[in-house]
Amino acid sequence: MEEKKGKRKELSGKVVSDKMQKTIVVVVERKFRHPVYKKVVKVVKKYKVHSPENMAHTGDIVEIIETRPLSREKRWCLKKIVKKAKREEIVAAKAVEAK
């Protein structure tokens, strides 16, 4: 889905859900210094991302790129998987979620 028009935004984040077909949910964390209070502020945002072959799974670190609207909430597409999660980390995360 490469397009030649303009500069598209690219973000990287962690996959937190892969339960939908051809869609993953990616959490992107952004830190910046508050202009008035000078405190470091952390902003976390979730994006629904198109993953055509269902390659990315929970715990993976991925890069995403802006694209045309694919559905009501999907405006991002999976660019590449930077780091695959280890299977033990995924099992431990699900155990913590269940509690």
C-alpha positions in Angstrom: 0.0 0.0 0.0 2.8 2.4 -0.9 1.6 5.8 -2.2 3.7 8.6 -3.7 1.7 11.6 -2.5 3.2 13.7 0.3 4.9 12.7 3.6 3.0 10.2 5.7 3.4 10.0 9.4 5.2 7.0 10.9 5.0 5.8 14.5 6.3 2.9 16.5 4.6 1.1 19.3 3.7 -2.1 21.0 0.9 -4.5 19.9 -1.6 -4.9 22.7 -4.3 -6.9 20.9 -4.5 -9.1 17.8 -7.9 -10.7 18.4 -9.5 -9.1 15.3 -9.1 -10.4 11.7 -6.6 -8.3 9.7 -6.5 -5.7 12.5 -4.1 -5.1 15.5 -4.3 -2.5 18.2 -1.0 -0.7 18.8 -0.2 1.5 21.8 2.1 4.5 21.1 3.7 6.3 24.0 4.8 9.9 23.6 6.8 12.0 26.1 7.2 15.7 26.1 8.0 18.6 28.5 5.0 20.7 29.5 5.5 24.2 28.1 4.5 26.0 31.3 5.2 23.6 34.2 8.3 21.9 32.7 7.2 18.5 33.9 7.7 15.5 31.6 4.2 14.4 30.5 3.5 10.9 29.1 0.7 10.5 26.6 -0.5 7.0 25.6 -2.7 6.5 22.5 -4.1 3.4 20.9 -4.3 3.0 17.1 -6.2 0.4 15.1 -3.8 -0.8 12.5 -4.4 -2.9 9.3 -2.3 -6.1 9.2 -3.3 -7.9 6.0 -1.5 -11.2 6.7 -2.1 -11.2 10.5 1.7 -11.2 11.0 2.0 -9.2 14.2 1.0 -10.6 17.5 0.6 -9.3 21.1 3.8 -8.0 22.6 5.6 -7.3 19.3 7.2 -3.9 18.7 6.0 -2.6 15.3 6.3 0.4 13.0 3.1 1.8 11.5 2.4 4.3 8.7 -0.5 6.6 8.0 -2.8 5.6 5.1 -6.2 6.3 3.7 -9.3 5.4 5.8 -9.8 1.6 5.6 -12.8 1.5 8.0 -14.4 3.7 10.6 -11.4 3.6 13.0 -8.5 2.2 10.9 -6.3 4.9 9.3 -2.9 3.2 9.9 -1.2 0.2 8.2 1.6 -2.1 9.5 4.9 -1.1 8.0 7.2 -3.7 9.6 7.8 -5.7 12.7 10.8 -4.3 14.6 11.0 -7.0 17.3 9.0 -10.2 17.9 7.9 -10.9 21.4 9.1 -14.0 23.2 6.4 -16.6 23.9 7.1 -16.6 27.7 6.4 -12.8 27.9 3.0 -13.2 26.2 2.0 -16.1 28.5 3.0 -14.0 31.6 1.1 -10.9 30.3 -2.1 -13.0 29.8 -1.7 -14.5 33.3 -1.5 -11.0 34.8 -4.6 -9.9 32.7 -6.6 -12.8 34.0 -6.2 -11.8 37.6 
